[in-house]
């Protein structure tokens, strides 16, 4: 340990933003362990490193007592006063026990500690960098595969794209570039783990934010999004500015903006819907492309019964219920769809009075009209 070492520590503090004091304290603590391991002493030892010139000292501490029971940790008053007559019972004395060959052990230990702390600091910086990118899109390169899981190189870190977060039908090979959504970032003993997704609705949302300047500038707001990855996404958009068409802004001239997103998603269908604060209008919109006759909404329960023309029923429900399922997610309403015939037949059935009594008893007190031809 010397001045050059201290200068190297100072440089590390500047470059890696690791506190010099924290680093030296870590080295001192490691050197205590190294000393005990190599020289088999008790617990009353500490290591002191001079912050200026790097000189190192191993100091043993003994308590000054009236009667000595353990001379490894205690010293009599008489012995202490031979060193300095001012010592009294209850004081503690420290003296150097630095071995001659301790410099080699110290240098090796210090190197190990510094390397470890640099690694920890770099992991910390990577974590801090990616935790701020949570919910964002980054571009990476497929570095390797393990079964169905892809490991994506994103520069400073490697991200994990599990099979469950991939889009059905999508295939990426090693060295292929792709856009991924940062879903979560966690600290582990092996460093930060970055969990990625290609199927998250946030990926579609961020892609539109990248493609549509009106969204970036705040003129258009994405109010709701629902996605079944690889198949269809519904996106509800809104603008407070009456001069801005939110759907048109997202579609772009000749559909160029929405097509860019569709291409990135491998041809996934995207429905862009105007958002409305009126539940009836909103629900009619989110069931697009189906036409809606009427909406009966219960705002307290957030449930709605939607009546559609008979020939539109299958379109409103969608293949395997996909259209109504996405409509419910994007709007936040529970939606029950009925065909015109089904709804009005049920209404008519509700109006029929069931008679359990004898006819004369049932009609007692009622006005009876006789119609003659």
Residue pairs with C-beta under 8 A, 6 or more apart in sequence:
1 49
1 54
1 55
1 56
1 103
1 106
1 107
1 110
2 53
2 54
3 52
3 53
3 54
4 54
5 54
5 107
5 110
6 51
6 52
6 53
6 54
9 20
9 23
9 24
9 114
10 20
12 18
12 20
12 23
12 114
12 118
13 19
13 20
13 23
16 118
16 121
16 122
17 121
17 125
18 117
18 118
18 121
20 51
21 51
22 117
23 113
23 114
23 117
24 49
24 51
26 113
26 117
27 49
27 109
27 110
27 113
27 114
28 46
28 47
28 48
28 49
29 47
30 109
30 110
30 112
30 113
31 47
31 49
31 56
31 58
31 105
31 106
31 109
31 110
32 45
32 46
32 47
34 105
34 106
34 109
35 41
35 45
35 47
35 58
35 102
35 105
36 43
36 45
38 105
39 99
41 60
41 72
41 97
42 72
42 73
44 60
44 61
44 62
44 72
44 73
45 58
45 59
45 60
45 61
45 97
46 58
46 59
46 61
46 94
47 56
47 57
47 58
47 59
48 56
48 57
48 59
49 55
49 56
50 56
56 98
56 102
56 103
56 106
57 96
57 98
58 96
58 97
58 98
58 99
58 102
59 94
59 95
59 96
59 97
60 94
60 95
60 96
60 97
61 73
61 92
61 93
61 94
62 72
62 73
62 74
62 75
62 92
62 93
62 94
62 95
63 73
63 74
63 75
63 90
63 91
63 92
64 74
64 75
64 76
64 77
64 80
64 87
64 88
64 89
64 90
64 91
64 92
64 93
65 74
65 75
65 76
65 77
65 89
66 76
66 77
66 89
67 76
68 74
68 75
68 76
75 93
77 87
77 88
77 89
80 87
80 91
80 93
81 87
83 93
83 95
87 93
123 191
123 192
126 156
126 157
126 191
126 192
127 185
127 187
127 191
127 192
129 156
130 156
130 157
130 182
130 185
130 192
130 194
131 185
133 182
133 185
134 182
134 183
134 184
134 185
135 181
135 182
135 202
135 206
136 181
136 182
136 206
137 179
137 180
137 181
137 182
137 203
137 206
137 207
137 210
138 154
138 159
138 179
138 180
138 182
139 154
139 177
139 178
139 179
139 180
140 152
140 153
140 154
140 155
140 159
140 177
140 178
140 180
140 196
141 152
141 153
141 175
141 176
141 177
141 178
142 150
142 151
142 152
142 153
142 172
142 173
142 174
142 175
142 176
142 178
143 151
143 152
143 153
143 158
143 174
144 150
144 151
144 174
145 151
145 174
147 163
148 162
148 163
148 166
149 160
149 161
149 162
149 163
150 160
150 161
150 166
150 172
151 158
151 159
151 160
151 161
152 158
152 159
152 160
152 161
152 178
152 180
152 196
153 159
154 180
154 194
157 191
157 192
157 194
158 194
159 180
159 182
159 194
159 195
159 196
160 193
160 194
160 195
160 196
161 180
161 196
161 197
161 198
162 195
164 199
165 183
165 195
165 196
165 197
165 198
165 199
165 200
166 198
166 199
167 198
167 199
167 229
167 230
167 265
167 266
167 268
168 229
168 230
169 230
169 266
170 198
170 230
170 266
172 178
178 198
179 203
179 207
179 264
180 196
180 197
180 198
180 203
181 196
181 197
181 198
181 200
181 202
181 203
181 206
182 194
182 195
182 196
183 195
183 196
183 197
183 200
183 202
184 194
184 195
185 192
185 193
185 194
185 195
186 192
186 193
186 195
187 193
197 203
198 229
199 227
199 229
199 230
200 227
200 229
201 225
201 226
201 227
201 233
203 265
204 225
204 227
204 233
204 235
204 261
204 265
204 270
205 222
205 225
205 235
207 260
207 261
207 264
207 265
208 215
208 222
208 235
208 250
208 257
208 261
209 215
209 216
209 222
210 216
211 252
211 257
211 258
211 260
211 261
212 220
212 249
212 250
212 252
212 257
214 220
214 239
214 244
214 246
214 249
215 221
215 222
215 249
215 250
219 239
219 241
219 244
219 249
220 237
220 238
220 239
220 244
220 246
220 249
220 250
221 237
221 238
221 239
221 246
221 275
222 235
222 236
222 237
223 236
223 237
223 238
223 275
224 234
224 235
224 236
224 275
224 329
224 330
224 331
224 332
225 233
225 234
225 235
225 236
225 330
226 233
226 234
226 325
226 326
226 327
226 328
226 329
226 330
227 233
227 234
227 326
228 322
228 325
228 326
229 268
230 265
230 266
230 268
231 268
231 269
231 322
232 268
232 269
232 270
232 271
232 322
232 323
232 326
233 265
233 268
233 269
233 270
233 271
233 326
234 270
234 271
234 273
234 286
234 326
234 327
234 329
234 330
235 250
235 270
235 271
235 272
235 273
235 330
236 273
236 274
236 275
236 282
236 285
236 286
236 330
236 331
237 246
237 247
237 249
237 250
237 272
237 273
237 274
237 275
238 246
238 274
238 275
239 245
239 246
239 249
246 274
246 275
247 272
247 273
247 274
249 257
250 257
250 258
250 272
251 257
251 258
251 272
252 258
252 259
258 270
258 272
261 270
262 268
262 269
262 270
271 288
271 289
271 326
273 285
273 286
273 288
273 330
274 285
275 282
275 285
276 282
276 285
279 295
279 297
279 299
279 304
279 331
279 333
280 295
280 297
280 304
282 331
282 333
283 292
283 295
283 297
283 304
283 306
283 327
283 331
283 333
283 335
284 292
284 295
284 306
286 326
286 327
286 330
286 331
287 306
287 308
287 316
287 323
287 324
287 327
287 335
287 337
289 315
290 308
290 312
290 315
290 316
290 323
291 308
291 309
291 312
292 306
292 307
292 308
292 316
293 307
293 308
293 309
293 340
294 306
294 307
295 304
295 305
295 306
295 307
296 304
296 305
296 306
296 307
297 303
297 304
297 333
298 304
301 334
302 332
302 333
302 334
303 333
303 334
303 335
303 336
304 333
304 334
304 335
304 336
305 336
305 337
305 338
305 343
306 316
306 335
306 336
306 337
306 338
307 338
307 339
307 340
307 343
308 316
308 337
308 338
308 339
308 340
309 339
309 340
310 339
310 340
310 341
312 339
313 337
313 339
315 323
316 323
316 324
316 337
317 323
317 324
317 337
318 324
318 325
318 326
324 335
324 337
327 335
328 334
328 335
338 346
355 362
